[in-house]
Each structure stands twice: as C-alpha cells, then as structure tokens.
Amino acid sequence: MRTIFPMIKVIDDVEKYAKPSYWILFYSNPASIVSEACRKLRPNARIINICDMPIAIIDVVAAAMGIKDKKNIVYDCYGLNHFGWFTSIEYKGEDLMPKLRDYIMEHEILLPAAYLADKKALTGSGEGNRHTKDSWYYVWKGVYEIMKNFPDTLPNTYLNYYLQQKEFVEHSSADHTRANEVMETREKNLFDGIDKYLATGEITEDVFYAGSHGDWIADLAIALKNDTKARFLVITENRGALPNMPYDAMVEVPAYIGKKGPEVIAQDNIPLFQQGLMMQQLNCEKLLVEGCIEGSYQKVLEAFPHGKLIVSPGAASPFALRAPVQLAGTLGLTDLPPEGRS
C-alpha cells in the first residue's frame, strides 16, 4: 500500500515535465494494487503495467521443452497480476500444452531436466540460478501439485500461495523468508557489483545484466517507439476483454503494443472456477485501494477476508490494523480502532 502515493507522484512529475506523448512503463510490485490505484486516481495517465513472472515461467517452459529461441513461443493467458492461467502455449505453430503437461506429470515438477539432476543443489544455498533454488524449488513443484487437480491450464506460480496455503506454510520458515533469500542473492550480488565498480571501474556483466526480465521491458519500449505491434502480456483495464469480468477490473491479458499503447486481445468468457477466484481477489484489491485512498481502516479490514491468504476476519484484523498503524502518516487513515491510535 505504501507504493501507491509515491507512484501517483511519479505520474504527476512525468505529466509536469515530460512531453505529452510520454509513456510510463510500470514494472514494480504490488502491480495489481498500484495499477488499480493509478486507474482510480490518474485515469488518463499514459502508463503500461507489466510483470516479469509470466516471462520467467515461459523461460522455464522453454528450457524444459528444449527450446532455445523462446521469442517464437506464443501464449494465451488471462487473470489478474500474480493470479492467472496459461490456456495455450505454442512454438512455431505446435501446441506445447499436451507435451508440457506430460512432462510435468512425469517429473512431478516444472523444471528442466538439467536442473533436476542435482536436487540437493536445488534445495540448498550457494551458486546457481536463484529461481530454481531454496523456496523456488517448491514453487515449481507446486505447479505439479496444482495441475494434478486442475490439469487444463498452466497456473501462474503465485497461485501456489492461494491454492496451497497449508502446504506452503509447512515448508516455509518465518526465520528465513523469500525476502532473506533475495537479500542473500540478488541484492548482495548487486551491492557487491556496485562496490567493485566504484573501487575499480570494472563492471561485472552477470551482476548488471537483467536477462529476460530486462529484455522484456526493453522490448516493450522498442515496440512503443517503433510501432512494432509485438505481443506482450499487460495489466490493463478490462473494458470487455474478458466478458464475464467487471469492465473496470485491472486484468492481465495479451495485447499488441504499438505507438498508441496496448491493443488488447479480447477473449471468451472465462470458466466459472477461475472467474470465482478472480472476483474474490479483485474485490480484495479494490477494497485495499479504496481503504488507502479514503483513509479507511474499515475497508482495509474488509479487504482481507476476500483474499484466500487469510481465512477469517479475526485473522485479518491484526494485519489490517498493523498496516495502517505503520503507514498512518502516509495513508492518513482516520478510523483506526482505539488499540491502533497509540
């Protein structure tokens, strides 16, 4: 929630100083909540919201399928940010979904065979691809667990936290979280690389090269500038793209990108199973944003029971209270209960 108002200030600064033809490429978290806030507070802002998790999933799919030129992979997907499903994945016209489904069922995980050869390295600390190590191992393992029950689509890996809460709590540690893992890997490597550059003037390429995630946003900027109509997954106002979702929902769907921005690819009605889950999560995010904008503790509290991460209002109350207390100066919440006013 604390990201909302700084992002609004960024938009205001850009509109004040940039050319009217500016584009803001928003690539930060929580993307769903911040994009909803931008829609409500700055509806005319020229902003494109994207997320790198889908491209990370496609990277792993390509490696598992032995595909090196992954830019020839075309996929259809729908959902909310961090809350979506791949319905088709094609490579040069070949439908990969049956082969991919068989691979996941056989290996009981979505990871390339080369990584699976040394499971000990996958679940321990040390060198290697951080997206295949430590808690990430269970993220890719969770794809198999979800698809055992719901085999028709490939889930965004974040759905593990919504559909397998119990299992993910059991193999998680409050003393060593995903945040600790990031600080020990990506953050440490980056800071060490900066220190080395400042001391020697030498640039360590693997520290500063962002891989597919960097390519993704660079390619998006090129598509905007050169009007390429390249296909991307964007977070955008629905406006009928998913007919049985609200018109103003911020959904994550494919679009062609040109100089005028996203041209969203419309889809059919989504199945009731996914629609029901999405509506719960959407309402959670909308209430959180409204609570921040209006300064309402009550709406923040009401948001949490809609999400599947918290199972009861009683469990939600401490979270709803702690967030406003920590952020009260920024959010201006005016209806805190007595225990939250000190």
C-alpha positions in Angstrom: 0.0 0.0 0.0 2.9 2.4 0.7 3.8 2.3 -3.0 0.5 3.9 -4.2 1.1 7.5 -3.4 4.8 7.7 -4.4 3.7 6.2 -7.8 1.0 8.9 -8.1 3.7 11.5 -7.5 5.8 9.9 -10.3 2.9 10.3 -12.7 2.3 13.9 -11.7 6.0 14.7 -12.1 6.1 13.0 -15.5 3.0 14.9 -16.7 4.5 18.1 -15.5 8.0 17.7 -17.1 7.7 15.2 -20.0 6.2 15.6 -23.5 2.5 14.8 -23.8 3.4 11.7 -25.8 5.2 10.2 -22.7 4.8 6.5 -21.7 5.4 5.2 -18.2 6.4 1.5 -18.1 5.4 0.3 -14.6 7.3 -2.8 -13.6 7.1 -2.9 -9.8 5.1 -4.6 -7.0 2.4 -4.9 -5.9 1.5 -4.3 -9.6 -2.2 -5.2 -9.2 -2.9 -2.8 -6.3 -0.8 0.0 -7.7 -2.3 -0.3 -11.2 -5.8 -0.2 -9.7 -4.9 2.9 -7.7 -3.5 4.6 -10.8 -6.7 3.7 -12.7 -8.8 5.4 -10.0 -6.6 8.4 -9.2 -5.0 9.1 -12.6 -7.3 7.5 -15.2 -5.8 9.4 -18.1 -2.1 8.6 -17.3 -0.2 7.0 -20.2 1.0 4.0 -18.2 1.6 0.4 -19.2 1.6 -2.1 -16.3 3.6 -5.3 -16.8 5.0 -8.1 -14.7 8.1 -10.4 -15.2 6.7 -13.6 -13.6 4.9 -14.8 -16.8 8.1 -14.4 -18.8 10.1 -16.2 -16.1 7.6 -19.1 -16.4 8.0 -19.1 -20.2 11.8 -19.2 -19.7 11.4 -22.4 -17.6 8.9 -23.9 -20.1 11.3 -23.3 -22.9 14.1 -24.9 -21.1 12.0 -27.9 -20.1 10.9 -28.3 -23.7 14.4 -27.9 -25.1 13.6 -24.6 -26.9 16.3 -22.1 -27.3 14.7 -19.3 -29.4 11.9 -18.7 -26.9 10.8 -15.5 -28.6 9.0 -17.8 -31.1 6.8 -19.0 -28.2 3.2 -17.6 -28.4 0.9 -18.0 -25.4 -2.6 -17.1 -24.3 -3.2 -16.2 -20.7 -5.8 -14.5 -18.5 -6.2 -13.5 -14.9 -5.1 -10.8 -12.5 -1.5 -10.0 -11.8 0.2 -12.9 -10.0 -3.2 -14.7 -10.3 -3.6 -16.1 -13.8 -3.6 -19.1 -16.0 -1.9 -20.0 -19.3 -4.6 -21.5 -21.6 -2.3 -22.2 -24.6 1.4 -22.2 -25.4 2.6 -22.7 -29.0 6.0 -22.9 -30.6 6.1 -22.3 -34.3 2.5 -23.4 -34.6 2.9 -26.5 -32.4 0.7 -26.8 -29.4 3.0 -27.4 -26.5 0.4 -27.9 -23.8 -0.1 -31.7 -24.1 3.7 -32.3 -24.2 4.3 -29.9 -21.3 1.5 -31.4 -19.2 3.0 -34.9 -19.7 6.5 -33.6 -18.8 5.2 -32.0 -15.5 3.3 -35.2 -14.6 6.3 -37.4 -15.3 8.8 -35.3 -13.4 6.3 -34.1 -10.7 7.7 -30.5 -11.1 8.2 -27.8 -13.8 11.9 -27.5 -14.0 14.3 -28.5 -16.8 15.9 -32.0 -16.6 19.4 -30.4 -16.3 18.4 -28.8 -13.0 16.7 -31.9 -11.7 19.9 -33.9 -12.0 21.1 -32.4 -8.7 18.1 -31.9 -6.3 20.5 -31.2 -3.4 21.8 -28.1 -5.2 18.2 -27.0 -5.9 17.2 -27.0 -2.3 20.3 -25.7 -0.7 22.2 -22.4 -0.7 25.2 -21.5 -2.9 25.8 -20.7 -6.5 23.2 -21.2 -9.3 20.0 -19.8 -10.7 18.2 -18.3 -7.8 14.8 -19.0 -9.5 15.5 -22.8 -9.1 16.9 -22.8 -5.5 15.7 -22.7 -2.0 12.0 -21.8 -1.7 11.8 -21.5 -5.5 12.1 -25.3 -5.8 8.8 -25.7 -4.0 7.2 -23.0 -6.3 7.9 -25.1 -9.4 7.0 -28.3 -7.5 3.7 -26.6 -6.7 2.8 -26.3 -10.4 2.7 -30.1 -10.5 0.5 -30.2 -7.3 -2.0 -27.7 -8.8 -2.1 -29.4 -12.2 -2.8 -32.8 -10.6 -6.2 -31.3 -9.7 -6.7 -28.7 -12.4 -4.9 -30.1 -15.5 -6.4 -27.9 -18.3 -4.3 -24.8 -17.7 -0.8 -23.9 -16.6 -1.0 -21.8 -13.4 1.0 -18.7 -12.6 3.3 -19.9 -9.9 2.0 -17.4 -7.4 -1.3 -19.4 -7.3 0.6 -21.7 -5.0 0.1 -19.3 -2.2 -3.7 -19.0 -2.9 -4.5 -22.7 -3.7 -2.0 -24.4 -1.4 -1.7 -22.2 1.6 -1.3 -25.1 4.1 1.4 -26.8 2.1 3.5 -23.7 1.6 3.3 -22.7 5.2 4.6 -26.2 6.2 7.8 -25.9 4.1 8.4 -22.2 4.9 10.3 -20.6 7.7 9.5 -17.4 9.4 13.2 -17.1 10.3 14.3 -17.3 6.7 11.8 -16.0 4.2 11.9 -15.3 0.4 13.0 -11.7 1.4 16.1 -13.2 3.1 16.8 -15.3 0.0 16.7 -12.2 -2.2 18.9 -10.2 0.2 21.4 -13.1 0.2 21.5 -13.4 -3.6 20.3 -10.7 -5.9 20.7 -7.8 -3.5 24.1 -8.9 -2.2 25.4 -9.6 -5.8 24.2 -6.2 -6.9 25.7 -4.3 -4.0 29.0 -6.2 -4.3 29.0 -5.4 -8.0 28.4 -1.7 -7.3 31.2 -1.7 -4.7 33.6 -3.3 -7.2 32.7 -0.8 -9.9 33.3 2.2 -7.5 36.6 0.7 -6.4 38.0 -0.4 -9.7 35.8 0.9 -12.5 35.2 -2.7 -13.7 31.7 -3.8 -14.5 30.7 -7.4 -13.7 28.4 -8.3 -16.5 26.4 -11.0 -14.8 25.6 -8.7 -11.9 24.1 -5.9 -14.1 22.6 -7.9 -16.9 19.0 -8.5 -16.2 18.4 -11.4 -18.6 14.9 -12.0 -19.9 13.4 -9.7 -17.3 15.4 -6.7 -18.6 14.9 -7.8 -22.2 11.1 -7.8 -21.6 10.8 -4.2 -20.6 13.4 -3.1 -23.3 11.4 -4.9 -26.0 8.2 -3.2 -24.7 9.9 0.2 -25.1 11.1 -0.7 -28.6 7.5 -1.8 -29.5 6.1 1.5 -28.4 8.7 3.6 -30.2 8.8 1.6 -33.4 5.1 0.7 -33.6 6.0 -3.0 -34.0 2.7 -4.4 -32.7 4.7 -7.0 -30.8 2.7 -9.2 -28.4 3.0 -8.8 -24.7 1.1 -9.6 -21.5 -0.1 -6.4 -19.9 -2.1 -5.4 -16.8 -4.9 -3.2 -18.1 -8.5 -2.1 -17.6 -10.7 -5.0 -18.8 -13.2 -3.0 -20.9 -14.8 -6.2 -22.1 -11.6 -8.2 -22.9 -12.8 -10.8 -20.5 -16.6 -10.5 -21.0 -17.7 -12.0 -17.7 -15.3 -9.9 -15.6 -16.1 -6.3 -14.5 -15.5 -3.6 -17.1 -13.2 -1.7 -14.7 -11.2 -4.7 -13.4 -7.4 -4.5 -13.9 -6.8 -7.8 -15.7 -3.6 -9.4 -17.1 -4.2 -10.3 -20.7 -2.3 -10.4 -24.0 -2.1 -7.2 -26.2 -0.3 -5.9 -29.2 1.9 -3.0 -28.4 2.3 0.0 -30.8 2.9 3.7 -30.6 -0.7 4.2 -29.3 -0.2 1.7 -26.5 -1.8 -1.7 -25.9 -4.3 -3.1 -28.3 -5.9 -5.8 -26.0 -6.8 -9.2 -27.5 -10.3 -10.0 -26.5 -11.1 -13.5 -25.2 -14.2 -15.6 -24.5 -15.9 -15.9 -21.1 -13.6 -17.5 -18.6 -14.6 -20.6 -16.7 -16.6 -20.2 -13.5 -13.8 -21.8 -11.4 -11.3 -19.1 -12.5 -13.8 -16.3 -12.5 -14.9 -17.0 -9.0 -11.3 -17.0 -7.7 -10.5 -13.8 -9.6 -13.6 -12.0 -8.3 -12.6 -12.7 -4.7 -9.1 -11.5 -5.3 -10.2 -8.5 -7.4 -12.6 -7.3 -4.6 -9.8 -7.7 -2.1 -7.5 -5.5 -4.1 -10.2 -2.9 -4.8 -11.1 -2.6 -1.1 -7.4 -2.2 -0.2 -7.1 0.6 -2.7 -10.3 2.3 -1.6 -9.1 2.0 2.0 -5.8 3.7 1.2 -7.4 6.5 -0.8 -10.2 7.2 1.6 -8.1 6.7 4.7 -10.4 3.9 5.9 -9.2 1.2 8.3 -12.6 -0.5 7.9 -12.2 -1.0 4.2 -8.7 -2.3 4.7 -10.1 -4.8 7.2 -12.9 -5.8 4.8 -10.4 -6.5 2.1 -8.6 -9.3 3.7 -11.4 -11.9 4.1 -11.9 -11.7 0.3 -8.3 -12.9 -0.3 -7.5 -16.6 0.1 -4.4 -15.9 2.1 -6.4 -15.0 5.3 -9.2 -17.4 6.2 -11.2 -15.3 8.7 -11.9 -11.7 9.7 -10.4 -12.4 13.1 -7.2 -13.4 11.5 -7.3 -10.4 9.2 -7.7 -7.8 11.9 -4.1 -7.8 13.1 -2.9 -7.4 9.5 -5.4 -4.7 8.8 -4.5 -2.8 12.0 -0.8 -3.2 11.7 -0.6 -1.9 8.1 -2.5 1.4 8.8 -0.5 2.0 12.1 2.8 1.6 10.2 1.6 3.7 7.3 -0.8 6.1 9.0 1.3 9.2 8.2 1.3 8.3 4.5 -2.2 6.9 4.1 -4.0 9.3 6.5 -6.3 6.6 7.9 -8.9 8.3 10.1 -10.9 5.5 11.6 -8.4 3.4 13.5 -9.8 1.5 16.4 -8.6 2.6 19.9 -5.8 -0.1 20.0 -4.3 1.3 16.8 -4.1 5.0 17.8 -1.2 5.0 20.1 
